[in-house]
Amino acid sequence: MGTLPQGSVAYAVGAAIASTLGDQGMSTRVIPQGGPVVVLPLLNRESFDMTVTPSIPMAYGFKGTEMFSRAGALKNIRALSVLFPLEVGFVVAADSEIQSIEDLKGKRVAGGFPRQQALAKMMEASLATGGVTMDDVNEVLVPNGVRGMEELAAGNVDAAIFSIGSGVASQTHAAISGGVRFLPINATDEGVAAMQAIAPTSYVNTAQPGPSRPGVEEPMPVLASSMILAAHASVDDERVTRTLETLVEHYPEIAEIHGAFRAFSPEKIYRDLGIPYHPAALRPNYAWITARNSSRLPWQIGLSTTVSSWSLSNPAPPLRTRMLSASIGLTVMRS
């Protein structure tokens, strides 16, 4: 499994998944690489079998746009499962006069991110919800989001952008007298449309306060990107099936290794990303799922929204319908 660099959420989650797969007899080695611009082309070339990546750069990569325009369309990458939402927001000092996205106009904002180009697009998309462009802020160039947070702690910028609930956000909160505060985005229809025009597959999520989420003082709307377990199209069907079985049956154990996985939901592993799913992630597998007390097929139970999400050219139901077994009384069978 190739992952983003050590220290990233994607690396930590990839390592947690690999450890749990190993416990189930599927030896999986984690190989940290660079950001998605490095990892996804390697996955496309089948240099490794799987990766964990945010959905936004994966959508860019599949289409060959933005930071992947030189590499071209990565048509060999496939989604396996949505893991959990990656929430991203602008961060300011808690006592800052900045209260909204609109207030960032004319302020010093960490940006550029040549080593983390997907974050640069999330920044641009977040600004767009408030009708703000990069030309409206005083951009202070930094190599990546971590450096941006360091500059915020040092008082060299007025705002930075980073993931909510991350270790870096907690460190910055501790380094600034009075702590930090995340800004809500403008979640109007117009604001969301502007956000999604820049960052495909992004959506609004309500960030909740919590002990490990400094800077979130009350529920607020933020930009979210799904963290995705991805593979190349040639990965063996059996390995895909066993990997997804492991996620669904053992996700509480994965969450013990990395807390972000507490947001994983077996009922939400399928999301229309504009990216094809691996065939084994879409095909029903009667060897390990059978209906216990229902004459209807599993995917006929309350899934009208999902049914409209996948291509009519592939009538097999998304794997998320299989994963609903935990909540609708289906029997899990192991061979």
Helices and strands as residue ranges (DSSP letters): E 2-3, H 9-23, E 31-32, H 36-44, E 50-54, H 55-63, G 66-68, E 77-93, G 102-104, E 108-112, H 117-128, G 134-136, E 138-142, H 145-154, E 160-163, H 167-175, E 180-182, H 189-198, E 203-207, E 220-232, H 237-257, G 259-263, G 266-268, G 279-281, E 289-291, G 298-300, H 304-307, H 319-323, H 325-328, E 330-332
